[in-house]
Amino acid sequence: LLVKDESIERLEQHRKMTETSTDYNLREKLKTVQEVTGFNVEDVVAEDEGVSYMCKQSGSSSTASYVLTVFDDMPNEYQYTPYGETTSMGSLPEYFKEPMSFERASASMFFWRMCDHLHHGPQEAGAAAELKEDRRDSQPQPDFASAKQEKEKATGGSTTETTALALH
C-alpha cells in the first residue's frame, strides 16, 4: 500500500511538471511572437454564435485595437471590427476603420497590410505597397473597394457595414 501511494505521488508530480513545462513553453513562444510581430491576442471570448479574439497590433507609428470573430455558421471567415481609437486613426485607410469580413486564408495578408500601415503611415504604406506590387506582378493583390461592391451586389444592393476582402 505504501509503494502504491509513492507511485501515485510520483505520477502526480510528473503530471504537474509536464503541465508547468508546457505552460512555460507556450508562454515563451507567445512572448516571442508578440515581440517579433507587435501582435497580441488580449482575450478570447467564446459566445453562442462563435469565438471572438480581442487583438492589439502595434507598429512604430501607431497601435490598432480590434476584434476578430469566427462565427459558427461562417467558419472560413474572420469578421474584423475595429474599436477605440482605431476607428479614427489617420494612419489607417478607411477600410481598416470600419467592420469587414475576409476569408481565413487571407488572414496573413490582412496582418501584413495592417503592419504596413501601423509602421509607415498612409503615404509611406501606399508607396511600399506599390513597390511590392512591382516585385510581385504575378501574384494577386486584394481589391477592397471592388470586393465591397461585389458583396453589395450579392446581397441585393443593400448597404452594409461589412466589407469583404477578396483577392483579384
N, C-alpha and C positions, 0 to 999 in steps of 0.2 A: 504493500500500500504506500509506503514511504517512497519507493522508487517511482511509482506511478505519479505521485504528487510532484516529484522533482522533474520528471519528464514533461508533465503538463506545464510547469512553471517555465522550463527552458523553451518550450514551444511558444508560450505566450510572450516571453522576452524576445524571441526571434521574430515573431509577428510584429511586435512594436518597433523593433529596429528596422525591419523592412519597410513598414509604413512611414517611419520618420525619414528614412533614407530616400524613399520615393517622393515624399513631400518636399524634402530639401532639394532634390534634383529638379523637380518640377518648378519650384520657386526660382532656382538659379537659371533655368532655361528661360522662364518668362522674364526675369530681370534682364537677361542679356538681349532678348528680342526687343524689349521696351527701350533699352539703351541704344540699340543699333537703329531701330526704326522710328522711335518717337511715338509709337502707337501703344495704347494701353486700354484693355477692357476693364473698366472700373467696377462693373456689376453685371450680373446675369440674372434676368427675371423670367421665370417660367410662368406663362399665362395660359388661360384656356385656349386661346387662338394660336399660340406659338411661343417662341422664345425671343426675348429682346436682350440685346447687348448694349450696355451704356459705354460708349467709347470716347476717348480723348486722344487726339492726334496732334502732335506738336512739330513745328518746324522752326527754322531760325528766325522767321519774321512774325509768326503768329501760331495760335492754337485753336483747333476746332473741336467742338463737343457735339456728338451726335449719337443717335440710337440706330442700330442695325437690327431689324426684326426679320425672323424667318417664320412665316405663317404656316400652320399645319396644312392648309389647303393649297399652298404655293411653296413646296419645299425646295424648289430650284431657284428661288429668287430671294434677294435681300430687299427690304424696304428701308430706305435711308430717310431719317428725319433729323434735321439739324435742330439744335436748341441753344438757348442762351445767346451769347454774343455772336455765335456763328451765323445766325440769320441776318446779321447786319454788317459783317466784316467786309471791308473794302477790298481786301486782298483776294477774296474768292469770287469766281464768276457766279452769275445768277443761278445757274443750275445746281450749285452747291448750297445755295441759300434757301432752297425750298425742297420739300419731300420729293423723292423719286424712287423708282424701283429698278433693279438691274439683276441680270442673271448671276447666279453664284459663280459661274465660270468666268465672269468678268470682274470678280472681286479684286484681283491683283491690279487690274487696270484702274479700277476706282481708287485703290490705295495709292498707287503711284501718281495718279492725276492730283489727288488731294495733297500728297507730299510736294509735288511740283509747285503748287500754289502756296502752300504754307512756308516753303523755303524761299521762293523767288518773288512773290507778289504777282499782281495781274499782268504787268507789262513783261517782266522777265520770264514768267511762266509761259506766256504766249510765244515769245521768241525761242525758248527752249523747246516747246512743242513743235515749232516749225523746223528747227534743226533736227529733231528726232524724226520728223516725217521725211526729211531729205534722206536720212540714213536708212529708213525702213519703208521705202516706197511700195514694196510688195506686200507689206503687212497691213491688215485692215485697221482703220482708225475709227474711234467712236464718233458718232454724229448725234449729239444730244438734241439739237433743235429738230432735226427731221424725225428722230425717234419719238419725240413728244407729239409731233403732228401725226405720225403713224398710229400712235396709241389713241389719239383723239378720234381718228377715222374708225379705228377698230371698235371703239366704244360708242359709236353712233354720233360722233361730233360733240359729245358732252365735254365740257371743260372740267378737268380735274386738277388737283394739286400734285398729282403723281406724274413723273416723267420717266419714261423707260429708257434705259441705257442700251443702245444697240450697236453692233459692230457692222460697219459697211466696208 
